[in-house]
Amino acid sequence: MRLITLSRRKAKPNGTGATGEDAHKLKMRTKLFLFAALMIGLVYFRLRALVVDRCTRDEIRLINEPLRKDIVDLRAAVDALDHAYRKESKRPNGTGATGEDAHKLKMRTKLFLFAALMIGLVYYFSNPHPWTYFDYTLKSARAIVSGSLSIDEPPTSWMSETIPFESHYYSAFPFGSVLTLVPVAFLQKIHVINEFPTMAVVGITAGCIALLLLLYTLQYDVSWSKRGMLTAAILFGSCMWCNLAFGGTWQLNLGFAVLGQIGALYFTRTSAPFLAGAFFALAFGNRTEIILLVPVFFYLLGNMKKCAKFSIAPVVLGLATLLYNYLRFHSPLDFGYARIPGVLKQPWYAHGIFSIYYVTDNIKAMLLDPSWKVLNQYPYLVPQGMGGSIFLSSPFLILIFKPGARDGKMKIAAWVAITLLIIPLWLHGSTGGWQFSYRYMMILLPWIFVLLLESTRARVTLVESALCAISILFNAWASYLFLWTNYVQP
């Protein structure tokens, strides 16, 4: 009788059909019934088997016929339950979630998680010798977990950016980057891990970036192949693959900044301003120049209430950073970078840390310098180690100049964001040091992703496929030479 009741109930009394919540409850109830039926069936068949074991061959023939009937009855009951669920989960007026929709959502979630896991594993195994020893922020995080702001142990010779001040040692990296690694420092303190799991952090970061990129593509009516291709282009067709896999503090901070920005973009588009602000805090906490994008996000959020919710986490982190600076160097605006021993004597800081004189050098390193040099012997094509044109290392980037947009507002916001980020990068004295292509461009990748989605067609074209494939091959080759061989040396 219960099955008949379930199968006859087609709509709510108010005629609106089953809502998504009702469909979920019904689905859970149906699963419970199926599970109960299965367990009863298994117990029943087991008891039958025990009886059969104790019967003679002639007696078995007598038992087999009722056993066959029982199997048919059980199958009919399960089919009836399934039919009842399917019938109740239909949407006569287009409201609520159907069983088919729930199945598609479940499959999509599994697919995204699987893709993120695979990408994270590729990054995890990308470098057999990561720069674990450049652990500036982890040392500061360990100090905080231990109740101190300073690193009391003297720095090793390669930790040249450690700041000595009033008989203590400090990191020049911003407070947000230190907080990002506090969970790792805590795991070390309680002896869950011993060494800094650099590549695990790299893999988790890359996997989370991949997941958020895939989720962000759902805001656009594009094919699944286009979603996968553009996500692969960002993660494997750009210099982020090689540079993030180095695993030093500088590279990890860039990776966290990419993760924070794409998270902020996704939750801004899905009307979750507080979460968007939390991810934005992660981004500018690791790369201070990203604070310049506040007006862009306010523009995208559109109203004061959302902007206020967005601002909570960034304001808290900003105030904490100022306090952190004051407690270390007696000035809230002193981040300590100029206190690094000998830093202002470096030739690339001849005009200070920021200057208009550095623009030409950065333009050359980012856009004009060759990313590759050709040899007459193996490996024939070798990447440069001190910068190179992003368009020669990632040819797919030319697609960002395609005209047109699905949403003109988003395309304008993306170009404004890229411009605001490029200004401090080009004014900075260092062009990035040891790197593949121009590592600072990593913080532009979330906005490049937006431009690609806005400007390209819904389906993959032959030109797009070729450019992305070439970009991935270039960056795979560069990552191999940088991280697995001795062909590229400082």
C-alpha positions in Angstrom: 0.0 0.0 0.0 2.9 2.4 0.7 4.2 1.9 -2.8 0.8 2.7 -4.3 0.6 5.8 -2.2 4.0 7.0 -3.3 3.4 6.4 -6.9 0.0 8.2 -6.9 1.2 11.4 -5.2 2.1 13.7 -8.2 2.0 17.1 -6.7 1.7 19.2 -3.6 -1.7 20.3 -2.4 -1.0 23.8 -3.7 -0.2 22.5 -7.2 3.3 23.7 -7.4 4.9 20.3 -7.8 7.8 18.8 -5.9 10.4 21.4 -4.8 14.2 20.6 -4.8 14.0 20.0 -1.0 11.0 17.7 -1.4 12.8 15.8 -4.2 15.9 15.5 -2.0 13.8 14.1 1.0 12.1 11.7 -1.4 15.4 10.6 -2.8 16.8 9.9 0.6 13.7 8.0 1.7 13.7 6.0 -1.5 17.4 5.1 -1.0 16.5 4.0 2.6 13.7 1.8 1.3 16.0 0.3 -1.4 18.7 -0.4 1.2 16.2 -2.0 3.6 14.8 -4.1 0.8 18.3 -5.2 -0.2 19.3 -6.1 3.3 16.1 -8.1 3.8 16.6 -9.8 0.5 20.2 -10.7 1.4 19.2 -12.2 4.8 16.4 -14.0 3.2 18.6 -15.6 0.5 21.2 -16.5 3.0 18.6 -18.4 5.1 17.4 -20.1 1.9 21.0 -21.1 1.2 21.4 -22.6 4.6 18.2 -24.6 4.1 19.3 -25.8 0.7 22.7 -26.9 2.1 20.8 -29.2 4.4 18.5 -30.7 1.8 18.9 -33.6 -0.6 19.0 -33.1 -4.4 15.3 -34.0 -4.7 14.4 -31.6 -2.0 16.3 -28.8 -3.7 14.1 -29.0 -6.8 11.1 -28.4 -4.6 12.8 -25.3 -3.0 14.1 -23.8 -6.2 10.6 -22.9 -7.5 9.5 -20.8 -4.5 13.0 -19.2 -4.4 12.7 -18.1 -8.0 9.3 -16.6 -7.2 10.8 -14.7 -4.2 13.5 -13.2 -6.4 10.9 -12.0 -8.9 8.8 -10.5 -6.0 11.8 -8.7 -4.6 12.8 -7.3 -8.0 9.3 -6.1 -8.5 9.3 -4.3 -5.2 12.6 -2.6 -6.0 11.3 -1.6 -9.5 8.1 -0.2 -7.9 10.1 1.9 -5.5 12.2 3.2 -8.3 9.1 4.0 -10.4 7.5 5.8 -7.5 10.6 8.0 -7.0 10.8 8.9 -10.7 7.1 9.8 -10.8 7.2 12.0 -7.8 10.4 13.8 -8.9 8.8 15.1 -12.1 8.1 18.9 -12.4 4.8 19.5 -14.0 5.2 23.3 -13.9 9.0 23.5 -14.3 9.7 24.1 -10.6 11.8 22.0 -8.3 14.7 19.6 -9.1 14.1 16.5 -11.0 15.8 13.2 -10.3 17.6 13.7 -13.7 18.8 17.1 -12.6 20.1 15.8 -9.3 21.9 13.0 -11.1 23.5 15.5 -13.5 24.6 17.7 -10.6 26.1 14.8 -8.7 28.0 13.6 -11.8 29.2 17.2 -12.5 30.4 17.5 -8.9 32.3 14.2 -9.1 33.8 15.2 -12.5 35.0 18.5 -11.1 36.5 17.0 -8.0 38.2 14.2 -10.0 39.7 16.8 -12.4 40.9 18.9 -9.5 42.4 15.9 -7.9 44.2 14.8 -11.0 45.6 18.3 -11.6 46.7 18.5 -8.0 48.5 15.2 -8.4 50.3 16.4 -11.6 51.5 19.5 -9.7 52.5 17.4 -6.7 54.8 15.2 -8.8 56.1 18.0 -11.0 59.3 18.7 -9.0 61.5 16.1 -7.4 63.6 18.8 -5.7 61.4 21.6 -4.5 62.8 24.8 -2.9 61.6 23.6 0.6 64.6 25.4 2.2 63.2 28.8 1.1 60.6 28.7 3.9 60.5 32.3 5.1 56.7 32.4 5.8 56.7 29.0 7.4 59.3 30.0 9.9 57.2 33.1 10.8 54.1 31.0 11.0 55.9 28.6 13.4 56.9 31.6 15.5 53.3 32.7 15.7 52.0 29.3 16.6 54.6 29.3 19.4 53.4 32.7 20.6 56.1 34.9 19.1 56.4 37.4 16.2 60.1 36.9 15.7 62.3 34.1 14.4 64.9 33.6 17.2 67.2 31.2 15.3 69.8 32.9 13.1 69.1 32.6 9.4 71.1 30.2 7.2 73.3 31.6 4.4 70.7 31.2 1.7 67.9 32.9 3.7 69.2 36.3 2.6 65.9 38.1 2.9 65.6 37.6 6.6 65.5 40.9 8.5 67.6 41.4 11.6 66.1 43.9 14.0 66.6 44.5 17.7 68.3 41.1 18.3 65.5 39.3 16.5 64.9 38.1 13.0 61.8 38.7 10.9 60.4 37.9 7.5 59.7 40.6 4.9 56.6 38.8 3.6 53.2 40.2 4.5 51.2 39.0 7.4 48.6 37.3 5.2 51.2 35.0 3.7 52.3 34.0 7.1 48.7 33.3 8.3 48.2 31.1 5.2 50.8 28.7 6.4 49.7 28.7 10.1 47.8 25.4 9.6 51.0 23.8 8.3 53.0 25.2 11.2 50.3 23.9 13.6 50.6 20.4 12.1 54.3 20.5 12.7 53.9 21.7 16.2 51.7 18.7 17.1 54.1 16.4 15.3 51.7 15.3 12.6 54.3 16.3 10.0 58.0 16.9 10.4 59.2 18.7 7.3 57.5 21.4 5.2 55.3 19.4 2.7 56.1 21.9 -0.1 54.7 19.9 -3.0 51.6 18.9 -1.1 50.9 22.6 -0.6 51.6 23.2 -4.3 49.3 20.3 -5.3 46.4 21.4 -3.0 46.7 25.0 -4.3 46.7 23.9 -7.9 43.8 21.5 -7.3 41.7 24.2 -5.6 42.5 26.7 -8.4 41.3 24.1 -10.9 38.1 23.4 -9.0 37.2 27.1 -8.8 38.1 27.7 -12.4 35.7 24.9 -13.5 33.0 26.2 -11.2 33.4 29.7 -12.6 32.9 28.4 -16.1 29.3 27.5 -15.1 28.5 31.2 -15.3 28.9 30.9 -19.1 27.0 29.1 -21.7 30.0 27.2 -23.2 30.6 23.6 -24.1 32.2 21.2 -21.7 35.2 20.8 -24.0 35.7 24.6 -23.9 35.6 24.6 -20.1 38.2 21.8 -19.9 40.4 23.4 -22.5 40.5 26.9 -20.9 41.1 25.4 -17.5 44.0 23.3 -18.8 45.4 26.3 -20.6 45.6 28.3 -17.4 47.1 25.5 -15.3 49.3 23.8 -17.8 49.7 26.2 -20.7 51.0 29.1 -18.6 54.2 29.7 -16.7 52.3 29.0 -13.4 53.0 25.3 -13.9 56.8 25.6 -13.8 57.0 28.6 -11.4 54.6 27.3 -8.8 56.2 23.9 -8.9 59.5 25.5 -7.8 57.9 25.6 -4.4 59.7 28.6 -2.8 58.0 31.1 -0.7 57.8 33.6 -3.5 56.1 31.1 -5.9 53.7 29.9 -3.2 52.6 33.4 -2.5 51.8 33.9 -6.2 49.8 30.6 -6.2 47.8 31.7 -3.1 47.1 35.0 -4.8 45.8 33.3 -7.9 43.6 31.0 -5.8 42.3 34.0 -3.8 41.4 36.0 -6.8 39.5 33.3 -8.7 37.7 32.4 -5.5 36.7 36.1 -5.0 35.5 36.3 -8.6 33.5 33.1 -8.3 31.7 34.1 -5.1 31.2 37.6 -6.4 29.4 36.2 -9.4 27.3 33.8 -7.3 26.3 36.5 -4.8 28.2 35.4 -1.8 30.0 38.6 -0.9 31.4 37.5 2.5 33.1 34.5 1.0 34.3 36.6 -1.9 35.9 39.0 0.6 37.5 36.1 2.5 39.2 34.9 -0.8 40.1 38.4 -1.7 41.9 38.7 1.7 43.8 35.5 0.9 44.8 37.1 -2.4 46.0 40.5 -1.2 47.4 39.0 2.0 49.9 37.1 -0.2 50.5 39.8 -2.8 49.9 43.3 -1.4 49.4 45.0 -4.8 46.1 43.1 -5.2 44.5 45.6 -2.8 44.3 47.9 -5.8 41.4 45.7 -7.1 39.0 46.8 -4.4 37.2 49.2 -6.7 36.8 46.5 -9.4 35.1 44.1 -7.0 32.9 46.9 -5.6 31.9 47.7 -9.2 31.0 44.0 -9.8 29.1 43.6 -6.5 26.9 46.6 -7.4 25.4 47.7 -4.0 26.6 49.0 -0.7 25.2 46.1 1.4 27.2 43.5 -0.6 30.3 45.7 -0.6 30.1 46.0 3.2 29.9 42.2 3.6 32.8 41.8 1.1 34.9 44.2 3.1 34.7 42.4 6.5 37.6 39.9 6.0 39.9 42.3 4.1 39.5 45.1 6.7 40.2 42.7 9.5 43.3 41.4 7.8 44.4 44.9 6.8 44.2 46.1 10.4 45.9 43.0 11.7 48.7 43.6 9.1 49.2 47.1 10.3 49.4 45.9 13.9 51.8 43.2 12.9 54.1 45.8 11.3 53.9 48.1 14.3 54.7 45.3 16.8 57.7 44.3 14.7 59.2 47.6 13.4 57.3 50.2 15.5 55.5 51.6 12.5 52.3 50.3 11.0 53.4 51.2 7.4 56.9 49.6 7.7 56.6 46.2 6.0 60.3 45.6 6.5 61.4 45.1 2.9 63.8 48.0 2.8 65.4 46.6 6.0 66.7 43.5 4.2 70.5 43.7 4.5 72.0 45.1 1.3 68.7 45.0 -0.7 68.8 48.7 -1.7 72.4 48.2 -2.9 71.3 45.7 -5.5 71.7 47.1 -9.1 68.0 46.5 -9.9 67.0 48.8 -7.0 69.3 51.6 -8.1 66.4 54.1 -8.1 64.6 52.6 -5.0 62.2 49.7 -4.8 59.6 51.3 -7.1 60.5 53.8 -9.9 59.4 54.8 -13.3 62.9 53.9 -14.5 62.1 50.2 -14.2 59.1 50.2 -16.6 61.2 49.5 -19.7 63.0 46.5 -18.1 59.8 45.0 -17.0 58.2 45.5 -20.4 61.1 43.7 -22.0 61.0 40.8 -19.5 57.3 40.4 -19.8 56.6 41.0 -23.5 59.7 41.3 -25.6 62.5 39.1 -24.4 62.7 35.7 -26.1 61.4 32.9 -23.8 63.6 30.3 -25.6 67.0 29.8 -27.0 67.8 27.4 -29.8 70.8 24.9 -29.5 72.3 22.8 -32.2 72.2 19.8 -30.0 69.8 18.2 -27.5 67.6 19.5 -26.0 67.6 21.9 -28.9 65.0 24.3 -27.4 65.8 25.6 -24.0 63.9 28.2 -21.9 65.6 31.4 -20.7 66.0 31.6 -17.0 65.5 35.3 -16.3 62.3 36.2 -18.0 60.7 36.0 -21.4 57.7 37.1 -23.4 54.5 35.6 -22.0 53.1 35.3 -25.5 56.1 33.1 -26.6 55.7 30.9 -23.6 51.9 30.8 -23.8 50.7 31.5 -27.3 47.0 31.0 -26.3 47.2 34.4 -24.6 46.6 36.2 -27.9 43.0 35.1 -27.6 42.4 37.7 -25.0 42.4 40.3 -27.7 39.4 38.9 -29.5 36.6 41.5 -29.9 33.2 41.1 -28.4 31.9 40.0 -25.0 29.0 38.1 -23.5 29.0 40.7 -20.7 30.6 44.0 -21.4 30.7 44.9 -17.7 32.8 41.8 -16.9 35.2 42.4 -19.8 35.8 46.0 -18.8 36.4 44.9 -15.2 38.9 42.3 -16.3 40.9 44.8 -18.4 40.8 47.4 -15.6 42.0 44.8 -13.1 44.9 43.7 -15.4 45.9 47.3 -15.9 45.8 48.1 -12.1 48.0 45.0 -11.4 50.5 45.7 -14.2 51.3 49.2 -12.9 53.0 48.1 -9.7 54.6 45.1 -11.4 56.3 47.3 -14.0 57.3 50.0 -11.5 59.1 47.3 -9.3 62.8 47.1 -9.6 63.0 43.3 -9.9 61.7 41.6 -13.0 61.3 38.3 -11.2 64.7 36.8 -10.9 65.1 33.1 -11.7 61.9 32.0 -13.4 60.3 30.7 -16.5 58.8 33.5 -18.6 57.5 36.3 -16.3 56.3 34.8 -13.0 54.6 37.9 -11.8 52.0 37.5 -14.6 50.5 34.6 -12.5 48.4 37.2 -10.6 46.8 38.2 -14.0 45.6 34.7 -14.8 42.2 34.9 -13.2 41.4 38.0 -15.2 42.8 36.4 -18.4 40.5 33.5 -17.7 37.5 35.9 -17.6 38.6 37.5 -20.9 38.9 34.1 -22.6 35.4 33.2 -21.5 33.9 36.5 -22.4 35.5 36.7 -25.9 35.6 33.2 -27.3 32.8 31.2 -28.8 30.7 28.6 -27.0 32.5 25.7 -28.7 36.1 25.0 -29.2 37.6 26.1 -32.5 40.6 24.7 -34.4 42.7 27.8 -33.8 42.0 27.7 -30.0 42.8 24.0 -29.8 46.1 24.5 -31.6 47.1 27.5 -29.5 46.3 25.8 -26.2 48.0 22.6 -27.3 51.2 24.4 -28.3 51.1 26.4 -25.0 50.8 23.2 -22.9 53.6 21.5 -24.8 55.9 24.5 -24.3 55.2 24.7 -20.6 55.5 20.9 -20.1 58.9 21.0 -21.9 60.0 24.0 -19.8 58.9 22.4 -16.6 60.8 19.2 -17.4 64.0 21.1 -18.3 63.8 23.4 -15.3 62.7 20.9 -12.7 64.1 17.5 -13.8 67.3 18.2 -15.7 70.5 20.3 -15.4 70.1 21.9 -18.8 68.8 25.2 -17.3 71.0 26.6 -14.6 71.2 30.0 -12.8 
